[in-house]
Amino acid sequence: MVSNLSSSEIIVIGGRPDGHGRVVLEVALQLAGTVVLGFLDDNPSPPELCGVPRLGPSEAWSTYLCTDAVRFHIAIGHNPTRRRIAQHILREGGQLASVIHPQAVVYPSVHVGMGCFVGAGVILCPGVVIGSNVIINHGAILEHDCRLGDYVNVSTGFVTGGRVTLEEGVFAGIGAKVIPDVTVRRWTYLGAGTVVTHDTQSHSLYVGVPARRVRALGNDDEPRTP
């Protein structure tokens, strides 16, 4: 089940021409029944992206709360920032839309929450449950019965075994892997290529094969990894 309407008008928050916002816009424009009204970004340049106009700064979403037809998609990779904006929109009565690439494989028993992005080549296997405002980038594979909390962001090529849990706010770098029955605790960051073979601590940076804890992380950290 996907928590998303088959027909809607959406506004994308985040429009870096060399970032995730452009990816979301190009996918959203492919979705039948979805009208992309524009994007919001604090940078006034470019005035349009993918043929879609910039409507104002990122906080201008409140201007569009007057109609139930408009939903928002937050195309910002930094998990704490995405959480802050999503919580503010929902408190004010706004609604969030998921954007799922038509070439993603989503099994019928999968649940995808509101405000999620699922890229091309992603495989979501039976029994997978995805929270809200999750980013699953191109080519990621989540095996059966995995659980992803809200505000998770997994990079291209991320792979899990079965029954893996990624708690709220986890970030997984390019090509990271988690073996079956392992839990990655909340707001933990996995460096590119990391292989997680045991449960992690929360608010921590892990790198290496097998994964080793490097240090604790603050609430808004987005660390550089070796």
VENFENVEN-V948927 format. One record per run of one state. SS is the DSSP state (~ for helix, > for strand, _ for the rest). FROM is the first residue (numbers start at 1). TO is the last residue. If there is no record, write none. Layout:
ss/from/to
SS/FROM/TO
SS/FROM/TO
This chain:
ss/from/to
_/1/1
>/2/2
_/3/7
>/8/13
_/14/19
~/20/28
_/29/33
>/34/40
_/41/47
>/48/49
_/50/51
>/52/56
_/57/57
~/58/64
_/65/69
>/70/74
_/75/78
~/79/91
_/92/95
>/96/96
_/97/98
>/99/100
_/101/104
>/105/106
_/107/110
>/111/112
_/113/116
>/117/118
_/119/122
>/123/124
_/125/128
>/129/130
_/131/134
>/135/136
_/137/140
>/141/142
_/143/146
>/147/148
_/149/152
>/153/154
_/155/158
>/159/160
_/161/164
>/165/166
_/167/170
>/171/172
_/173/176
>/177/178
_/179/182
>/183/184
_/185/188
>/189/190
_/191/194
>/195/196
_/197/203
>/204/207
_/208/208
>/209/209
_/210/211
>/212/216
_/217/226
